[in-house]
Amino acid sequence: MRYFIYLAYNGKNFCGWQSQPNGVSVQSTLEQAFSTILREPVSITGAGRTDAGVHAKLMVAHFNKEESIVDLTLLVDKLNRLLPKEIAIYKIVPVCSYAHARFDAIARTYKYYVTDKKDPFNFEGVCKLHGAYDFEAMNKAAGILFEYIDFTSFSKLHTDVKTNNCRIMQAAWTREKDVWVFTIKADRFLRNMVRAIVGTLFEVGRGKLTSDGFRQIIEAKDRSKAGTSAPAHALYLVDIEYPAGLFNV
């Protein structure tokens, strides 16, 4: 039987989602908790691999169990009691045997939060900007993303993906009180892609890069042409979408 896990995590103290030999990851922490509660080895596959320090308000992952789980609500309660405070499981649901948390996702949404106000209560989850930024110019440049599918210029080098093509469906800055939020939605994302886009848009906002220059960076297909990646602590994975048919079990 295959199950989808819906969860959230604060990435501050993790080396990222994916298990690594020299760091505590979200994936390995979950696998240890599931294996302890279910009393058998459990391998968990996530919908993506967030970098160190990146958060998820909604992550989806899957795991298999030979026998069906009778009380999923009780399992969620037991897991949340065992897991560290930085990880919370919302729900666990049965899915089709072929459902895959990563490969079956049809859209993912990230949000990046910035502010120019000093706030002692949100500095750990928002990027503090210094100086004036032109968000209208940043939005104009962000609109150019819809015209392209190859985002090699915003991808971490030497990754194991077969293509750097992505279909972006949403990309815009909006204001929420003292915080500006960049929302970006696509069918898939490359390693470090969102932070590289945001960092390059910062250059536009500071007047160091024009919209035409932003376009030229995309067309160059060269990561060295783009801006420095924005800090990880202000980036959140907020939604993952799947075809409804995966849940017809």
Secondary structure, DSSP 8 states (H G I E B T S, - for coil): -EEEEEEEE-GGGSS-SS-BTTB--HHHHHHHHHHHHHTS----EES----TT-EEEEEEEEEE-SS--S-HHHHHHHHHHHS-TTEEEEEEEEE-TT--TTTT--EEEEEEEEESS--TTTTTTSEE--S---HHHHHHHHHGGGG-SB-GGGS-SS---S--B--EEEEEEEEETTEEEEEEEES---TTHHHHHHHHHHHHHTTSS-HHHHHHHHHHT-GGGS-----GGGEEEEEEE--GGGG--
